[in-house]
Amino acid sequence: MKNAQVSTAWKKALLDNYGAPSISLVKGKGSEVFDVEGKKYLDLLGGIATNILGHAHPAIVKAVTRQVGTLGHVSNFYAHPNVIELAQKLAAMTGDKNARVFFAQSGAEANEAAMKLSRRTGKYRIVAAQGAFHGRTMGALSMTGQPSKREPFLPLVKGIKHVPYGDIKAMRRAISNKTAMVILEPIMGEAGVIVPPVDYLAQVRELCTQKGALLVIDAVQTGMARTGDWFGYEYSGITPDVITLAKGLGGGLPLGAMIALGDAAQLFVAGDHGSTFGGNPITTAAALAVIKVIEKDKIMIKVRKDQEFIMQRIALIEGVSEVRGAGLLLGIQLDKPIASKITLQMREEGILVNAANDSTIRIAPALNISRLQLNKFCTIFEKVMSHDN
């Protein structure tokens, strides 16, 4: 088949909520993928920060193959070794010996769980950021600070206020004794890789403590070593009350988690929440393999070095005004609103990137992408930017 034929078939078979993709991918190895016509691409988007170790990583393949041949699905009526080991591992990664974990299948579900958890404080008001993305289910969408995504589905959950990201004065005005939780991304990914002032999270943490509100860190996109730390907020020195994870956690398989720390870990009681597939033996086997590889291969050190390499290369290119982000979650700010055009030109050159908005190119590749491949990306990006754009 040709890409155009697949696109036509998609239009006939699937709802139009995505629009029809123009290329169809059929296989991948590491950071390379191949479409139905055999064309090879270097994947700098990683399934939107999800394929944390690329495609067909041997450790994930081995773990999942072994598990699917041993025990598939058990529901949450029964325990299994993987779910306990992974929960213990995630709790240890927070540094809080009292942390406890709830597993779901996606970031939206993890954030829905955090919203429900906050209701157990006896309060219901929530503060979130303008431009933030927390998911598309009705509760997560209510917290998402993007009007274009929210307005077609009004009315949404009430009691949620959105304030400018990084504006501590606005946050101070918004939080009150009636606030159940504040939810923030350490770096806003879908908004264009927006980094807050260095002391912002620490100041928000202080406000939440003063007002008795839970501080929820949405680490769905920043988590699993993507920024050079496990969750992406560590640079701030804070301890949140709740952390939500997904994307890279399952190494390409659908797995999300909500980690509750300190007193927040005691808020849910039996029957409060659930997920049929959450903590599935197969997805948790994949997650355990991912964590072991990240630790064994010292991926976090590599990611920080990769950030420096890319920033130094890209920042000097004509037409680029800024490169921002952390680790391998980076936003390339362009002087002109041509991000979609550049994305298409990069794809024609065999590189997959994303236009986060009209003037920002987002990259979120596999964390084990090679330096040679990163150099190829930088070289081709410079070539594309040198065109008459």
N, C-alpha and C positions, 0 to 999 in steps of 0.2 A: 504493500500500500504506500501511497504518498501522504505527506503531511496534510495536503489539502483534502484528501479523501477522509482522513481521520477527523479533521475539523468538521466536515459535513456530517459524518456519522455522529459526532458529539452533539451537534445541534439538534439532531432528530431524537436522540436518546436521553439527553440530560437536560434538566432545567437550566434556564438561561441566567442563573445568578452569578456565574463567573464570566459569561461570554465564552465563545469557543476558542480554545488555545490554538495558536497557529502552528506549533510543532508538537510532535508526539514522541516522547522518550521511551525507549524500549529496554535499555540496559545501561549499567554504569559500573565503574571500577575506580575506587578512590575518588578523586575529584574530577574524573572525566565521565561524561555521559554521551550516549549515542541516540540519535533519533531514528525514526522508522525508515528513513532513506539512507541511513548509514553515516550521516554526518556526525563528526565528533565535536563536542563542546567542552570547554573548561568551565566547571560549575563554581561560580563565585557567590552563589546565593544559598546553596546547601539546603534546598527545601525550605527556605526562609528560616535559617539558623537551626534546622532540625537534624540534618545528616551530620552530626557532630564529628564523626570519624569517616565521613564519606560513604561511598556505596560499596556494599559487599565486603565490609571489613572482616577479615578472617575470624577475629575473636567474637564478633557479634554473630556471624554465621554459625560458628561452632556452638556457641551457647544456646542459640535459638533452636538449632537442629537437634541438639541433645535433649532440650526441654520438650519440644513438640513431640519427640519420640518417647517421652517418659510420662508426662502429665500435661494435659492441655489446659482445660478450664475447670475451676472448682466452685466458682462463685464465692461470696463472702460468708457463706454458712460454715466454711472450713478454712483452716489455716494451711499454709504450705511454707517450706523453708525460705524460698526466695523473697517473699513479701516481708518476712520478719528481718532477714539479713539486710535488705535494701532500706527498710525503715530505720534500722539501727545505724546504717551507714550515713543516711541523710541527716539524721539527728546529730551524729558525731560531727558532721561537716559544719553544723551551725555553732558548735562549741557549747551548746546548752544541753546539759545532761537530762533535763526534764522535757525536752522537745518530743513531740509525738506527731505522727504522720497520718494523713488521709490520702488515698490514691484514687485518681480518676483517669480519664483518657485524654484530656486536652487542657490547654491553658484556660479556656473559657470555663470549663467545669471546675478547675481549681479555684478560679476567682469567684465563681458562684458559691463554692463551699466557704470561702472566706467571708462572703457577704452573709451567709446563713450563720456562720460562727459569730459574727459581730452582733447579730440579733440576740444572741444569748447573753449579751451584756445588759439587756433590758432597754437598749436604745436602738434607734434605727437610722439616724441621719449619717450620711457619708459625704466625705470630701474627696474629690478626685481632681485630676489636672485637665485643663483644656489641651486638646491635641492627643491625649493619652489613648491607648488602645488596650482594652482588657478582654475582648472577645465579642461575639455576635449573638450569643444567647441572650434572653431578655434581661436578666440581671446584669450580666457582664456588659451588655450593650448600654444599659442605663449608666454604668460607670465610665464607659468609653466617651472621651471628650471630643468627638468628631461629629458635628451636626449633620453632615451629609449621610452618615451611617445611621444616625439616630432618628432623624425627622420623619422618614417614611413609616416608622413603626410606633409613633406616639399614640397613646400615652404609655410611658415606661414606668419603671419603679420610681415612686416619689421619694423625696427627702434627700436627693443627691445634688450637691453643689459642685460646680467646676470652677477652678481658679487658674490663673496663669501659672504655668510650670516654672519653677525657679523663683517665684515672687513670694518671699517670706512674709511680706506685709499683708498680701492678699490672703495667705494661708492663716496668718494670725487672726484676721478678721473673720475667717470662715469657720474656724474650729471653736466649738463651745462645749459646755458641760453636757450638752445633749448629743454630741457627736459620738457615734458608735465606732467609726473607723475612718482612717485616712489611707487611701491606696495610691501608691506611686511606683512608677518604673524608675530604677536607678539611672537608666538612660532610655529616653523615649525612642523606640525603634521605628514603629510605623509612621510616626510624625516626621521622620527624617533624621534619626540618630541625633537627638537633642540632649546635650549634656548640661546638667544644672550647675549652679555655682558650687564651689567645692565644699562650703559649709552648710548647704541647703538641707541635706538629709539630717544632719546633726541638729539643726534648729527645729526642723519638723518633729524629730524625735522628742525634743524637750517640750514642745507644745503639746504633743499627744500625751506625754506623761503628766503634764500639769492638768490637762482636761479629762484624763481618764479614758482616752480614746485608743483603740488599737491602731498601731502602725503596721500596715500591710505592704510588703515589698513584692511587687509583681516582677519576678525574675524569670518569667517565661522565656523572654528573648535574650536576656543578659546572663542567664544561669548556665551551669555545667561547664565552667572554665572559659566561656566565650570571651570574657573581658580580661582574663588573666587571673581571676579569682573564681571561687565556686559559684557565687551568686551575683556579684557585680556591685554590691553596696559596701563591701568590706573596707574600701578606702576611707569611708566616712567615720569609721570607728563606732557605729551605732549597733544596737541589738534590736531588731524589729520584733514585733509580737507574732507576726505571721509572714511566711515566705511562700509564694506560689511558684511552681515549676511546671514545665512541660517541654515542648520542642526537643531540644537535645537530650533530654533525660532518657528517652527510649532509644536513642541512636537511630531513629527513623521509624520506630514502632510507636503506636499511639499510647502514650503514658503521660499522665500529669500527676502532680502531687501538691498538697497543701501541708506545710509544716507549721505547726503551732508551737510557740516557745513560751517558757515561763508559765504564768497563770493562765494564759490563753489555751494552753494544752489541756486544761481541765474543763473547758466550756461545753464541749459536746458530750452528751450522754447517749447511752444505747438507744438506737432508733431515730436519732436526730437527722442522719444523712446516710446516703449510700450510693453505690455505683456498681452495677452488675459486673462490668469488665475491669473495674479499677483494681490494680494490684494483681492482674492476671499472671500466672506462672511464666508465660512466654515473654511478655513485655518486661517483667521484672528481671528475668534472666538476661535480657538484652541490656538493661540499665546497669546491672552489676558488672557486665563485661565492659561497658563504656567507662565506668568509674575506674576499674582496674587498669585499663589502657591509659587513661588520663594520668593516673598516678605513676604507673610503671614507666611511661615514656616521658615523664616530666613535661607534659603538654602545656601547663600554665606558663612555664618559663619560656617555652618556644613561642607561645602566643604573644607575649609581651615584646619579644624581639621582632616578631613579624609585624606588629603594629608600628614599631619604629621604622622598619624598612619601608613599609608602604607609605607612611606619612612623609618620609623624606623624599621618596620618589615622586609621589603624586602632587605634593604641595607646590612643586616648582613648575608644574605644567601650566602653560598659558590657558586661561579660561577657567582655572580652578581658584576659588577665593578662599577655601578653607577645607581642611580634612579634620573631622571630629569623630569622637567615639573612644572606645577602649578595646584593646585586644584585637579580635577579628570581628568586631561589630563596628563598622566604620561608615560614615556618611561623607561623600565627596560633594561639597557645595560648588555649584557652577555659577559663573557670572551671569548666565542667561537661562531662561526657562526652556531648556532644550533636553532635559533629562530623558524623556521618552524617546526622542530622536537618537540620542547617544546610546541608549539601551538597545535599540534596534540595530544600529550600526555595529555595536559590540557583538551582538548575536550573529550578524553576518560574518564577522571575523572569527566566530567560534568561541565567544566568551559570553557566559550568562551572568548578567547583573540585574539589578532592579531599580526602577525609578520610584523612589519613595514619595516624591512629589515633583512638581514641575521643574525644580532646579536642584534636586538632590539625588545622586546615585548612591544606593546602599549596597554594601557587600557584607556577606556573612557566610564565608566558605567553611568547609570542613576544617577543623582545627589542626589536622595532620597534613594539610596541603603543603606541598614542598616549596622550598625557596625558589627553585627553578620555575615552578608553576606561577608563583606570585610575581616573579620577574617577568614572565610572559604576559601576565595580565597588565602589569604596569607599562610594558613596552607597547602593547596593542592599544591601551587606553590613551597613551600619549599620541600614538599614530592617529587614532580616531579624532581626538581633540584638535589635531593639526589640520583636519579637513576644514572646509569652508562652513563652519558652524556659527 
